[in-house]
Amino acid sequence: MSEPAQIPHILVVVEDDNIATAILYVLGRQGFLGERASNGQEALTRLAGDGTDLVMLDILLPDISGYDLCRRLRRDPDQQHRKILMMTARGSATERRKAIEHGADGFITKPFDPNALRAELGRLLPPPA
């Protein structure tokens, strides 16, 4: 008998309450487990030793830039396996390129289009069971 499929776990790192609520709603409707951290330090604390599969990371955070946090996660051997989806209200090609250069696996703009978010999640994670 095969192992039951794991439900992908996503940590949403964003300061704005309304955006966090909207993202967590979409994640729940898609069958993912989502939780939120409102700043970079909280994200690092939550990621220490947990089973998060993907980090949705805002570039503008109150304590550390999303770019810096992304780079830290990519340098940490215990964190390198996690997928990182960067997001920002500044959706220029320059911001997208910079996110990828810092180690992000994907990029979306805020306010986000739910279909674009679903597409990126489908590209980065296996579908929920």
Legacy VTK file of the C-alpha trace (Angstrom):
# vtk DataFile Version 3.0
C-alpha trace
ASCII
DATASET POLYDATA
POINTS 129 float
0.000 0.000 0.000
1.397 3.417 -0.912
1.884 6.310 1.476
-0.956 8.855 1.543
-0.121 12.000 -0.407
1.033 14.918 1.698
-0.918 18.151 1.521
1.571 20.890 0.551
2.188 23.428 3.297
2.709 27.094 2.361
4.009 29.898 4.568
2.761 33.312 3.432
5.162 36.062 4.538
3.415 39.390 4.081
2.790 42.338 6.380
-0.583 43.438 4.935
-3.546 41.739 6.672
-5.891 42.038 3.683
-3.452 40.489 1.235
-2.637 37.693 3.691
-6.343 36.938 4.163
-6.961 36.845 0.402
-3.986 34.566 -0.272
-4.846 32.192 2.570
-8.414 31.991 1.244
-7.210 31.013 -2.243
-4.773 28.486 -0.777
-7.500 26.878 1.326
-9.879 26.694 -1.653
-7.131 24.937 -3.630
-6.600 22.385 -0.848
-3.264 23.664 0.438
-2.394 24.222 4.088
-1.461 27.859 4.538
-0.245 29.910 7.445
1.098 33.409 7.778
4.123 35.219 9.116
3.958 39.016 9.115
7.712 39.678 9.008
11.027 38.059 8.139
12.086 37.101 11.661
8.761 35.398 12.321
9.183 33.520 9.038
12.656 32.297 10.007
11.352 31.125 13.382
8.452 29.242 11.779
10.653 27.667 9.110
13.161 26.235 11.591
12.565 22.512 11.400
9.033 22.558 10.006
7.539 20.932 6.931
6.843 24.001 4.823
7.026 23.201 1.112
6.731 26.712 -0.309
7.339 30.207 1.028
5.312 33.029 -0.516
7.545 35.966 0.251
6.737 39.656 -0.079
9.697 41.743 -1.146
8.792 44.621 1.194
8.755 43.437 4.806
9.071 45.606 7.924
12.267 44.078 9.305
14.238 42.486 6.462
13.797 42.693 2.721
12.276 39.705 1.000
15.356 39.584 -1.221
17.619 39.244 1.814
15.369 36.607 3.345
15.286 34.666 0.070
19.074 34.753 -0.131
19.378 33.551 3.486
17.044 30.634 2.818
19.003 29.641 -0.289
22.307 29.686 1.630
20.979 27.506 4.480
21.370 23.780 3.672
18.312 23.002 5.827
16.150 25.469 3.875
17.381 25.081 0.281
14.751 22.485 -0.642
11.845 24.884 -0.134
10.266 26.571 -3.127
10.102 30.369 -2.931
7.457 32.443 -4.669
8.275 36.157 -4.430
5.580 38.816 -4.669
5.533 42.579 -4.923
3.352 45.464 -5.987
6.199 46.540 -8.258
5.676 43.983 -10.996
8.310 45.187 -13.434
10.583 42.903 -15.415
13.473 44.268 -13.326
11.837 43.145 -10.071
11.074 39.708 -11.548
14.677 39.294 -12.719
16.034 40.450 -9.357
13.809 37.947 -7.508
15.036 35.079 -9.677
18.660 36.204 -9.245
18.177 36.073 -5.461
16.985 32.466 -5.699
13.208 32.675 -6.101
11.484 29.905 -8.046
8.615 32.131 -9.135
7.182 35.633 -9.030
3.710 37.198 -8.869
2.505 40.766 -8.557
0.185 42.274 -5.940
-2.659 42.717 -6.020
-2.580 39.197 -7.337
-4.804 37.569 -9.891
-6.131 34.350 -8.302
-5.663 32.511 -11.613
-2.022 33.619 -11.819
-1.483 32.468 -8.237
-3.083 29.089 -8.974
-0.903 28.701 -12.070
2.297 29.411 -10.144
1.295 27.045 -7.344
0.535 24.348 -9.921
3.921 24.868 -11.502
5.852 24.786 -8.208
4.021 22.165 -6.124
2.323 18.839 -6.588
-1.472 19.135 -6.424
-3.027 18.628 -2.974
-4.434 15.179 -2.315
LINES 1 130
129 0 1 2 3 4 5 6 7 8 9 10 11 12 13 14 15 16 17 18 19 20 21 22 23 24 25 26 27 28 29 30 31 32 33 34 35 36 37 38 39 40 41 42 43 44 45 46 47 48 49 50 51 52 53 54 55 56 57 58 59 60 61 62 63 64 65 66 67 68 69 70 71 72 73 74 75 76 77 78 79 80 81 82 83 84 85 86 87 88 89 90 91 92 93 94 95 96 97 98 99 100 101 102 103 104 105 106 107 108 109 110 111 112 113 114 115 116 117 118 119 120 121 122 123 124 125 126 127 128
